[in-house]
Every structure is written in structure tokens, then in C-alpha cells.
Amino acid sequence: MTGQSAVVHSMTGFARQEGGDDSVAWAWELKTVNGRSLDVRSRLPSGYEALDPIVRKAVAAVCHRGNAQVNLVVKRSEAAQAWQLNEDLLQQVLEVMEDLRGRVDAAPPRLDGLLALRGILEPVEEEDSPEQRDARLRRIEDDLHQALKALAGMRSDEGTRLAELVQGHLGSIETLCAAAAACAATQPDALRRRLREQLDLLLSETGGVAEDRLAQEAAILVSKADVREELDRLAAHIEAARDLLGQGGAIGRKLDFLCQEFNREANTLCSKSADVELTRIGLDLKSAIEQLREQVQNIE
């Protein structure tokens, strides 16, 4: 059973959406990275703070987990920029020029040179009408939703890739579990042979042991050596992980919990092993589980 992945989203994504009108140009930049829960942080220019609750609600409708950084940059169009002459500063410059006329042998400045001096021309902020401002805010909000749509697409594409990697790691874990189950140290014959060796050693040293003591020692040895219970739980975890991938949605936390359970069973398997081959398989199993966990950390 390989399982089919539904829509799985990554917590990593980026999107940019530009827009503008006759007077103003703007750009949204959205970036999301891994996070235990949803944390939205917005940077909005002065005068656009009213968009903050809109941003948070819109992001929450698209993202369930992750740290989201939302930036809005707004600039007035140069073509629509109005300028005014700083008469006071210009007068001061002219007075200095007159004072230096007889002291410095230099050509008089050109008009474009005077206007290029810092502060001679100053930008004028034109007041927008309430209708213009409302229309602009609606267009900016529309572009926010377009940016979020692109972000969701990127997170979905990355999630599809992650789901394929997770399926591959689950397949590796399943293969290693099968190898562990087939290992001679886990088979009944090997257990019986090891028990017989232990009993022969015990009897040679003591000369005789009570039946109840023998039964007790046998039960302890079998319990310590038998890893079939751990393998059964690992198989159940594999099936549960594939079921989650089949469901899709915000499954990252559940998969992360399963990784902890995977690791717990692998550790128990290694601690029970008294066989070199089974120990090697157990270590490979732990490595495969760690690779699985690394990918799961990116899933929403």
C-alpha cells in the first residue's frame, strides 16, 4: 500500500504583487517560513494602518501554520508628483552668490544648477479625496488577495514535493521494518536456540534449577529479545502517516507526533537487539526516521 497524497501545503512560500493608479504605486511582499502556529506580522506605511486587521484575516484564511511577514510599500508616482519652490532658501542662496561675486572669479550658476540644489524644490503632498482613497484601498486589498493566491500556489507546489519525499521515507522505513522482521535474531528458532544456550549454561553452573525458575528466566529472555511488538507498532505508524497524507490539509503537527512515536519504537528495538545485523537495521531505521522528521517539519 503506497497511499495517495491529497493537497498538502508547505509552510514556506513567497509572493509579490504590484499595483498602482494614476497617483500611487504599491507592492505587496509576502513571505512565510516554518512555525509551530500561525504568527502574522505586517509592516504597513503610515496612513494604511487600517489594513492590518484585513491582512491578518486574509492570511489566516490561507495559512494555518507558519510565521508570515507581510510588507506593503507605497510610493507616489513621479509623474503625479507636485513640486513647490522654497522661496526662502532660494533667497539665501542668491544672497550668498551676491556676497561672493567680487571675491570669487567664477561663472554665474545656471538655472538648472540652482534648482538642483537640495531643498530648493520640495515635493508637495496632494490630498486625495475620500472617494479616491477608498477606491485605492479597495484595489490595494484586491492585490493583497492576488498575492495570497500566488503564495498559496507556491506552498501547495512545495507541499506536493514534500509529500512525495515523505512517501519515499515511509517506504524506506517499511523496507527496513521488513528486514528487521526477517532478521534471524527475531525469528522463533533463533529465540529458542538462544534460550537453550542460556539454559545449558545455567544448568552447568548450578546443577539444577527449579521448574518455576526456568519458566521465569525463559519468559524474561523471550520478552527482552522479541521485537515483533515494536515492528507491529511501526507498521501501524506507517499506515497512519499514509492515511494523513491521503487526507491532506493541516497535518504537519500530527505527522510530527508520529515521528516521535516512530523514534520511540526504533530506540526500543535497538535496545532489545543482541544481534549485530538487527542493530545495524535499527540504526538505519533511526536515520530514515530522522530524514522523515526533517521533511515533516516543513509541512503545514
C-alpha positions, 0 to 999 in steps of 0.5 A: 500500500503506497497511499495517495497524497491529497493537497498538502501545503508547505509552510514556506512560500513567497509572493509579490504583487504590484499595483498602482493608479494614476497617483500611487504605486504599491507592492505587496511582499509576502513571505512565510517560513516554518512555525509551530502556529500561525504568527502574522506580522505586517509592516504597513506605511503610515496612513494604511494602518487600517489594513492590518486587521484585513491582512491578518484575516486574509492570511489566516484564511490561507495559512494555518501554520507558519510565521508570515511577514507581510510588507506593503510599500507605497510610493507616489508616482513621479509623474503625479508628483507636485513640486513647490519652490522654497522661496526662502532658501532660494533667497539665501542662496542668491544672497550668498552668490551676491556676497561672493561675486567680487571675491570669487572669479567664477561663472554665474550658476545656471538655472538648472544648477540652482534648482538642483540644489537640495531643498530648493524644490520640495515635493508637495503632498496632494490630498486625495479625496475620500472617494479616491482613497477608498477606491485605492484601498479597495484595489490595494486589498484586491492585490493583497488577495492576488498575492495570497493566491500566488503564495498559496500556489507556491506552498501547495507546489512545495507541499506536493514535493514534500509529500512525495519525499515523505512517501519515499521515507515511509517506504524506506522505513517499511523496507527496513521494518521488513528486514528487521522482521526477517532478521534471524535474531527475531525469528522463533528458532533463533529465540529458542536456540538462544534460550537453550544456550542460556539454559545449558549454561545455567544448568552447568553452573548450578546443577539444577534449577527449579521448574518455576525458575526456568519458566521465569528466566525463559519468559524474561529472555523471550520478552527482552529479545522479541521485537515483533511488538515494536515492528507491529507498532511501526507498521501501524505508524506507517499506515497512519502517516499514509492515511494523513497524507491521503487526507491532506490539509493541516497535518504537519503537527500530527505527522510530527507526533508520529515521528516521535512515536516512530523514534520511540519504537526504533530506540526500543528495538535497538535496545532489545537487539543482541544481534549485530545485523538487527542493530545495524537495521535499527540504526538505519531505521533511526536515520530514515526516521530522522530524514522523515522528521526533517521533511515533516517539519516543513509541512503545514 
